[in-house]
Amino acid sequence: MSKKNAPATNGNESTNTNRHSTKKAVILAVLKTRSLNRFEAHAFGDFCLHSTIAELRGDGQVFHDEWESVPTKWGREVRVKRYRWIQTAR
């Protein structure tokens, strides 16, 4: 592939990959000790927990999830999923 047709990069690709892998490792470690919903995951640096869970499932991790209602800061309730780690399938 010529330089002209090469995909644009910013030089941080390996850093982004390592950061992403670290995020998955952190979330998996936390889920092995407790359950999480999307709002609780923010404290561990994950702002898109359902995507992280999907990737971990693709890596062979098994989770139980269930809907729950949690209060918002405005006094309403919102439904979110709570995830619990079950085991490593592979």
ChimeraX commands (.cxc) that place a marker at each C-alpha (Angstrom):
marker #1 position 0.00,0.00,0.00 radius 0.5
marker #1 position 1.46,3.34,-0.93 radius 0.5
marker #1 position 1.74,6.08,1.60 radius 0.5
marker #1 position -0.86,8.01,-0.34 radius 0.5
marker #1 position -3.44,5.21,0.16 radius 0.5
marker #1 position -2.42,4.27,3.69 radius 0.5
marker #1 position -5.06,4.77,6.39 radius 0.5
marker #1 position -4.66,7.93,8.42 radius 0.5
marker #1 position -3.09,7.36,11.83 radius 0.5
marker #1 position -2.27,9.59,14.74 radius 0.5
marker #1 position 0.60,7.52,16.11 radius 0.5
marker #1 position -1.38,6.38,19.17 radius 0.5
marker #1 position -2.78,3.12,17.84 radius 0.5
marker #1 position -0.75,0.83,20.10 radius 0.5
marker #1 position -1.46,3.08,23.08 radius 0.5
marker #1 position -5.19,3.02,22.34 radius 0.5
marker #1 position -5.12,-0.77,22.01 radius 0.5
marker #1 position -3.23,-1.14,25.29 radius 0.5
marker #1 position -5.56,1.29,27.04 radius 0.5
marker #1 position -8.58,-0.62,25.73 radius 0.5
marker #1 position -7.13,-3.96,26.83 radius 0.5
marker #1 position -6.41,-2.51,30.24 radius 0.5
marker #1 position -9.99,-1.23,30.54 radius 0.5
marker #1 position -11.31,-4.72,29.77 radius 0.5
marker #1 position -8.91,-6.23,32.31 radius 0.5
marker #1 position -9.96,-3.73,34.99 radius 0.5
marker #1 position -13.67,-4.30,34.40 radius 0.5
marker #1 position -13.24,-8.09,34.39 radius 0.5
marker #1 position -11.27,-7.93,37.65 radius 0.5
marker #1 position -13.98,-5.80,39.25 radius 0.5
marker #1 position -16.75,-8.09,37.97 radius 0.5
marker #1 position -15.00,-11.08,39.52 radius 0.5
marker #1 position -15.53,-9.42,42.92 radius 0.5
marker #1 position -18.89,-7.68,42.50 radius 0.5
marker #1 position -21.68,-6.87,40.05 radius 0.5
marker #1 position -21.86,-3.62,38.08 radius 0.5
marker #1 position -24.34,-1.49,36.21 radius 0.5
marker #1 position -23.38,1.17,33.68 radius 0.5
marker #1 position -23.33,4.01,36.20 radius 0.5
marker #1 position -21.17,2.14,38.71 radius 0.5
marker #1 position -18.73,1.27,35.91 radius 0.5
marker #1 position -17.92,4.99,35.46 radius 0.5
marker #1 position -15.87,4.86,38.68 radius 0.5
marker #1 position -13.62,2.29,36.98 radius 0.5
marker #1 position -13.18,4.28,33.76 radius 0.5
marker #1 position -15.81,2.52,31.64 radius 0.5
marker #1 position -18.41,4.77,30.06 radius 0.5
marker #1 position -19.88,2.14,27.72 radius 0.5
marker #1 position -20.19,-0.99,29.87 radius 0.5
marker #1 position -22.48,-2.90,27.50 radius 0.5
marker #1 position -19.81,-2.74,24.77 radius 0.5
marker #1 position -17.11,-3.93,27.16 radius 0.5
marker #1 position -19.34,-6.82,28.24 radius 0.5
marker #1 position -19.91,-7.75,24.58 radius 0.5
marker #1 position -16.17,-7.84,23.95 radius 0.5
marker #1 position -15.52,-9.86,27.11 radius 0.5
marker #1 position -18.22,-12.33,26.05 radius 0.5
marker #1 position -16.43,-12.60,22.71 radius 0.5
marker #1 position -13.27,-13.44,24.68 radius 0.5
marker #1 position -15.08,-16.36,26.34 radius 0.5
marker #1 position -16.32,-14.77,29.56 radius 0.5
marker #1 position -19.82,-15.69,30.76 radius 0.5
marker #1 position -22.07,-13.11,32.44 radius 0.5
marker #1 position -25.55,-13.05,33.88 radius 0.5
marker #1 position -27.41,-9.82,33.27 radius 0.5
marker #1 position -30.73,-8.55,34.53 radius 0.5
marker #1 position -32.66,-5.33,34.26 radius 0.5
marker #1 position -32.96,-3.09,37.31 radius 0.5
marker #1 position -34.33,0.37,37.98 radius 0.5
marker #1 position -32.05,2.98,39.49 radius 0.5
marker #1 position -32.86,6.57,40.52 radius 0.5
marker #1 position -31.46,9.46,38.51 radius 0.5
marker #1 position -30.22,12.68,40.05 radius 0.5
marker #1 position -33.51,14.26,38.95 radius 0.5
marker #1 position -35.65,11.86,41.00 radius 0.5
marker #1 position -36.80,9.68,38.13 radius 0.5
marker #1 position -35.99,6.02,37.60 radius 0.5
marker #1 position -34.16,4.56,34.63 radius 0.5
marker #1 position -33.75,0.91,33.68 radius 0.5
marker #1 position -30.22,-0.41,33.29 radius 0.5
marker #1 position -28.65,-3.83,33.19 radius 0.5
marker #1 position -26.66,-5.22,36.09 radius 0.5
marker #1 position -23.91,-7.63,35.04 radius 0.5
marker #1 position -22.48,-10.48,37.11 radius 0.5
marker #1 position -19.48,-12.54,36.04 radius 0.5
marker #1 position -20.17,-16.29,36.04 radius 0.5
marker #1 position -17.07,-17.96,34.59 radius 0.5
marker #1 position -14.54,-18.18,31.80 radius 0.5
marker #1 position -16.03,-20.44,29.13 radius 0.5
marker #1 position -12.85,-21.26,27.21 radius 0.5
marker link #1:1,2 radius 0.2
marker link #1:2,3 radius 0.2
marker link #1:3,4 radius 0.2
marker link #1:4,5 radius 0.2
marker link #1:5,6 radius 0.2
marker link #1:6,7 radius 0.2
marker link #1:7,8 radius 0.2
marker link #1:8,9 radius 0.2
marker link #1:9,10 radius 0.2
marker link #1:10,11 radius 0.2
marker link #1:11,12 radius 0.2
marker link #1:12,13 radius 0.2
marker link #1:13,14 radius 0.2
marker link #1:14,15 radius 0.2
marker link #1:15,16 radius 0.2
marker link #1:16,17 radius 0.2
marker link #1:17,18 radius 0.2
marker link #1:18,19 radius 0.2
marker link #1:19,20 radius 0.2
marker link #1:20,21 radius 0.2
marker link #1:21,22 radius 0.2
marker link #1:22,23 radius 0.2
marker link #1:23,24 radius 0.2
marker link #1:24,25 radius 0.2
marker link #1:25,26 radius 0.2
marker link #1:26,27 radius 0.2
marker link #1:27,28 radius 0.2
marker link #1:28,29 radius 0.2
marker link #1:29,30 radius 0.2
marker link #1:30,31 radius 0.2
marker link #1:31,32 radius 0.2
marker link #1:32,33 radius 0.2
marker link #1:33,34 radius 0.2
marker link #1:34,35 radius 0.2
marker link #1:35,36 radius 0.2
marker link #1:36,37 radius 0.2
marker link #1:37,38 radius 0.2
marker link #1:38,39 radius 0.2
marker link #1:39,40 radius 0.2
marker link #1:40,41 radius 0.2
marker link #1:41,42 radius 0.2
marker link #1:42,43 radius 0.2
marker link #1:43,44 radius 0.2
marker link #1:44,45 radius 0.2
marker link #1:45,46 radius 0.2
marker link #1:46,47 radius 0.2
marker link #1:47,48 radius 0.2
marker link #1:48,49 radius 0.2
marker link #1:49,50 radius 0.2
marker link #1:50,51 radius 0.2
marker link #1:51,52 radius 0.2
marker link #1:52,53 radius 0.2
marker link #1:53,54 radius 0.2
marker link #1:54,55 radius 0.2
marker link #1:55,56 radius 0.2
marker link #1:56,57 radius 0.2
marker link #1:57,58 radius 0.2
marker link #1:58,59 radius 0.2
marker link #1:59,60 radius 0.2
marker link #1:60,61 radius 0.2
marker link #1:61,62 radius 0.2
marker link #1:62,63 radius 0.2
marker link #1:63,64 radius 0.2
marker link #1:64,65 radius 0.2
marker link #1:65,66 radius 0.2
marker link #1:66,67 radius 0.2
marker link #1:67,68 radius 0.2
marker link #1:68,69 radius 0.2
marker link #1:69,70 radius 0.2
marker link #1:70,71 radius 0.2
marker link #1:71,72 radius 0.2
marker link #1:72,73 radius 0.2
marker link #1:73,74 radius 0.2
marker link #1:74,75 radius 0.2
marker link #1:75,76 radius 0.2
marker link #1:76,77 radius 0.2
marker link #1:77,78 radius 0.2
marker link #1:78,79 radius 0.2
marker link #1:79,80 radius 0.2
marker link #1:80,81 radius 0.2
marker link #1:81,82 radius 0.2
marker link #1:82,83 radius 0.2
marker link #1:83,84 radius 0.2
marker link #1:84,85 radius 0.2
marker link #1:85,86 radius 0.2
marker link #1:86,87 radius 0.2
marker link #1:87,88 radius 0.2
marker link #1:88,89 radius 0.2
marker link #1:89,90 radius 0.2
view
